[in-house]
Amino acid sequence: MPIKNRFHELKDDITAWRRDFHAHPELMFDTHRTAGIVAAKLRDFGCDEVIEGIGRTGVVGVIKGRTDTAGRVVGLRADMDALPIEEATGLDYASTQPGTMHACGHDGHTAMLLGAAQYLAETRNFDGTCIVIFQPAEEGGGGGRVMCEDGLMERFGIQEVYGMHNWPGHAAGTFAIRPGPFFAAADLLDIRFEGRGGHAAKPHDTIDPVVMASQAVQALQTIASRNADPTLQVVVSITSFETSSKAFNVIPQSVHLKGTVRTLSPELRDLAEERIHAICNGIAATFGGSVTVRYDRNYPVMVNHATETEHAAQAAQAVAGACDEAPLVMGGEDFAFMLEERPGAYILVGNGDTAMVHHPEYNFNDEIIPQGCSWWVEVVEQRMPAS
């Protein structure tokens, strides 16, 4: 089945919603304006229930099909939050919030799921119940986990759940997916080396934490090159190096490192954490200093379930005529928490030749709105065919 004609009719409206969200981005759980608009629209569409405040600022809409002979319940999830990035697009609907922008396309995800919800509430051409889920705090806050902890799956009886993300660099409106591990576990690393500060002209009277931290930055790369199986994926990135001194002629007392660790299996995640502690402790001992390592397990590996991946691909084929195999992605995605709770799948929709997500010049491609909305609806109508 091709793109639904109704979404060509609704495209201007959905685009206007998307651009309004883009102009008014909100961070983490502070998605109050966005959530309020989402809830109001769901009520206007005639959803059977609209519930706010799940996962702090999450919104859930319940849409019942014309029949419910099998008791099936399918969840569809979109994220609502933005990023702490200064926008550089120059668009006439650019962010009105300094230092905040929709640099990942969550404005588009939210608008497309709203469009799908409107269509599903109008037609109800399915046998069962569709749950539309609008989630805050995907960008580091674990909003998916918090919604699950609030009883999302149990309260609404969700049996399977599907998510979608736009993807720059892939042809606009095309789809790609893969079963099994898809997005990486994304963990946070906080390391503080302590030494003995002093005058830069008398390094022998100091224990230099800059030397310790510099050695660590280099040595941590051996986890990927010498500890991990080379056929597996692990990325250790130190992204911040800060000393306790701002002077040219002072060896500081301490150095603070921050970073991230990305892995695609629980075993490799364990190995990375173990080796980070061992390497940092060994370097500190070698130079006579000390170190504190905090390894925070953040988002787990996002694993697509095999059967539901096939369902998602079939829906994409119906909309676009094909569905490609997606690459492994070392970025994190907190839809992983929902896929730990229920079987489901996550798909990519091409955003065309645009700046990559998390870039200050990124912009969601409004031309993919009909394809994205149609995919959401196709999932529901295929998984719960009208009786």
MOWODA-V589614 format. One record per residue. N is the residue number from 0. RES is the residue in one letter. SS is DSSP state (@ for helix, = for strand, . for the rest). NEAR is the number of other ideal C-beta (glycine too) atoms within 12 Angstrom. Layout:
BEGIN
N|RES|SS|NEAR, N|RES|SS|NEAR
END
This chain:
BEGIN
0|M|.|19, 1|P|.|17, 2|I|.|30, 3|K|.|32, 4|N|@|15, 5|R|@|24, 6|F|@|38, 7|H|@|21, 8|E|@|18, 9|L|@|32, 10|K|@|27, 11|D|@|17, 12|D|@|26, 13|I|@|40, 14|T|@|30, 15|A|@|22, 16|W|@|37, 17|R|@|43, 18|R|@|29, 19|D|@|25, 20|F|@|44, 21|H|@|39, 22|A|@|27, 23|H|.|30, 24|P|.|40, 25|E|.|37, 26|L|=|33, 27|M|.|30, 28|F|.|28, 29|D|.|24, 30|T|.|41, 31|H|@|23, 32|R|@|25, 33|T|@|44, 34|A|@|40, 35|G|@|22, 36|I|@|28, 37|V|@|45, 38|A|@|32, 39|A|@|19, 40|K|@|34, 41|L|@|36, 42|R|@|24, 43|D|@|19, 44|F|@|30, 45|G|.|21, 46|C|.|32, 47|D|.|24, 48|E|=|23, 49|V|=|31, 50|I|=|28, 51|E|=|26, 52|G|=|22, 53|I|=|35, 54|G|.|40, 55|R|.|26, 56|T|.|33, 57|G|=|47, 58|V|=|43, 59|V|=|43, 60|G|=|41, 61|V|=|35, 62|I|=|42, 63|K|=|28, 64|G|.|31, 65|R|.|22, 66|T|=|18, 67|D|.|22, 68|T|.|15, 69|A|.|18, 70|G|.|15, 71|R|.|28, 72|V|=|35, 73|V|=|46, 74|G|=|47, 75|L|=|52, 76|R|=|55, 77|A|=|51, 78|D|=|53, 79|M|.|52, 80|D|.|44, 81|A|=|45, 82|L|=|32, 83|P|.|25, 84|I|.|27, 85|E|.|19, 86|E|.|30, 87|A|.|17, 88|T|.|24, 89|G|.|11, 90|L|.|22, 91|D|.|11, 92|Y|.|25, 93|A|.|27, 94|S|.|34, 95|T|.|22, 96|Q|.|24, 97|P|.|12, 98|G|.|17, 99|T|.|28, 100|M|=|41, 101|H|.|48, 102|A|.|37, 103|C|.|41, 104|G|.|47, 105|H|@|46, 106|D|@|51, 107|G|@|45, 108|H|@|52, 109|T|@|55, 110|A|@|45, 111|M|@|49, 112|L|@|49, 113|L|@|48, 114|G|@|47, 115|A|@|51, 116|A|@|44, 117|Q|@|35, 118|Y|@|40, 119|L|@|44, 120|A|@|33, 121|E|@|22, 122|T|@|23, 123|R|.|29, 124|N|.|27, 125|F|=|34, 126|D|=|25, 127|G|.|35, 128|T|=|36, 129|C|=|49, 130|I|=|48, 131|V|=|51, 132|I|=|54, 133|F|=|51, 134|Q|=|48, 135|P|.|43, 136|A|.|34, 137|E|.|50, 138|E|.|39, 139|G|.|30, 140|G|.|33, 141|G|.|35, 142|G|@|43, 143|G|@|48, 144|R|@|32, 145|V|@|26, 146|M|@|43, 147|C|@|32, 148|E|@|21, 149|D|.|27, 150|G|.|18, 151|L|@|35, 152|M|@|32, 153|E|@|17, 154|R|@|23, 155|F|@|34, 156|G|.|23, 157|I|.|33, 158|Q|.|26, 159|E|=|37, 160|V|=|45, 161|Y|=|46, 162|G|=|47, 163|M|=|46, 164|H|=|42, 165|N|=|47, 166|W|=|41, 167|P|=|29, 168|G|.|23, 169|H|.|32, 170|A|.|24, 171|A|.|26, 172|G|.|34, 173|T|.|31, 174|F|=|42, 175|A|=|36, 176|I|=|44, 177|R|.|29, 178|P|.|27, 179|G|=|22, 180|P|=|34, 181|F|=|41, 182|F|=|40, 183|A|.|36, 184|A|=|41, 185|A|=|34, 186|D|=|34, 187|L|=|29, 188|L|=|37, 189|D|=|25, 190|I|=|41, 191|R|=|30, 192|F|=|42, 193|E|=|29, 194|G|.|31, 195|R|=|24, 196|G|.|27, 197|G|=|22, 198|H|=|18, 199|A|.|19, 200|A|.|12, 201|K|.|14, 202|P|@|20, 203|H|@|13, 204|D|@|14, 205|T|.|27, 206|I|=|29, 207|D|.|34, 208|P|@|41, 209|V|@|33, 210|V|@|25, 211|M|@|41, 212|A|@|38, 213|S|@|20, 214|Q|@|29, 215|A|@|40, 216|V|@|29, 217|Q|@|18, 218|A|@|29, 219|L|.|38, 220|Q|.|24, 221|T|@|22, 222|I|@|38, 223|A|@|27, 224|S|@|16, 225|R|@|15, 226|N|@|26, 227|A|.|28, 228|D|.|17, 229|P|.|12, 230|T|.|10, 231|L|.|25, 232|Q|.|29, 233|V|=|38, 234|V|=|32, 235|V|=|40, 236|S|=|26, 237|I|=|31, 238|T|=|19, 239|S|=|19, 240|F|=|24, 241|E|=|21, 242|T|=|29, 243|S|.|21, 244|S|.|23, 245|K|.|9, 246|A|.|13, 247|F|.|11, 248|N|.|14, 249|V|=|21, 250|I|=|30, 251|P|.|33, 252|Q|.|24, 253|S|=|30, 254|V|=|39, 255|H|=|30, 256|L|=|38, 257|K|=|24, 258|G|=|32, 259|T|=|32, 260|V|=|45, 261|R|=|37, 262|T|=|41, 263|L|.|35, 264|S|.|24, 265|P|@|20, 266|E|@|19, 267|L|@|32, 268|R|@|33, 269|D|@|22, 270|L|@|25, 271|A|@|41, 272|E|@|30, 273|E|@|20, 274|R|@|32, 275|I|@|41, 276|H|@|25, 277|A|@|23, 278|I|@|36, 279|C|@|41, 280|N|@|23, 281|G|@|21, 282|I|@|35, 283|A|@|32, 284|A|@|17, 285|T|@|19, 286|F|@|28, 287|G|.|19, 288|G|.|33, 289|S|=|24, 290|V|=|34, 291|T|=|21, 292|V|=|34, 293|R|=|22, 294|Y|=|29, 295|D|=|21, 296|R|=|24, 297|N|=|32, 298|Y|=|38, 299|P|.|32, 300|V|.|39, 301|M|=|42, 302|V|=|32, 303|N|=|40, 304|H|.|30, 305|A|@|19, 306|T|@|16, 307|E|@|34, 308|T|@|35, 309|E|@|25, 310|H|@|33, 311|A|@|45, 312|A|@|34, 313|Q|@|27, 314|A|@|37, 315|A|@|40, 316|Q|@|26, 317|A|@|25, 318|V|@|36, 319|A|@|33, 320|G|.|17, 321|A|.|19, 322|C|.|33, 323|D|=|22, 324|E|=|21, 325|A|.|33, 326|P|.|20, 327|L|.|27, 328|V|=|33, 329|M|.|29, 330|G|.|35, 331|G|.|36, 332|E|.|45, 333|D|.|40, 334|F|@|44, 335|A|@|39, 336|F|@|40, 337|M|@|46, 338|L|@|39, 339|E|@|25, 340|E|@|30, 341|R|.|31, 342|P|=|28, 343|G|=|44, 344|A|=|47, 345|Y|=|50, 346|I|=|50, 347|L|=|44, 348|V|=|44, 349|G|=|34, 350|N|=|38, 351|G|=|25, 352|D|.|15, 353|T|.|28, 354|A|.|25, 355|M|.|22, 356|V|.|37, 357|H|.|22, 358|H|.|23, 359|P|.|25, 360|E|.|20, 361|Y|.|35, 362|N|.|38, 363|F|.|44, 364|N|.|33, 365|D|@|36, 366|E|@|27, 367|I|@|43, 368|I|@|44, 369|P|@|36, 370|Q|@|46, 371|G|@|54, 372|C|@|48, 373|S|@|41, 374|W|@|54, 375|W|@|50, 376|V|@|44, 377|E|@|42, 378|V|@|47, 379|V|@|44, 380|E|@|33, 381|Q|@|32, 382|R|@|36, 383|M|.|36, 384|P|=|20, 385|A|.|21, 386|S|.|14
END
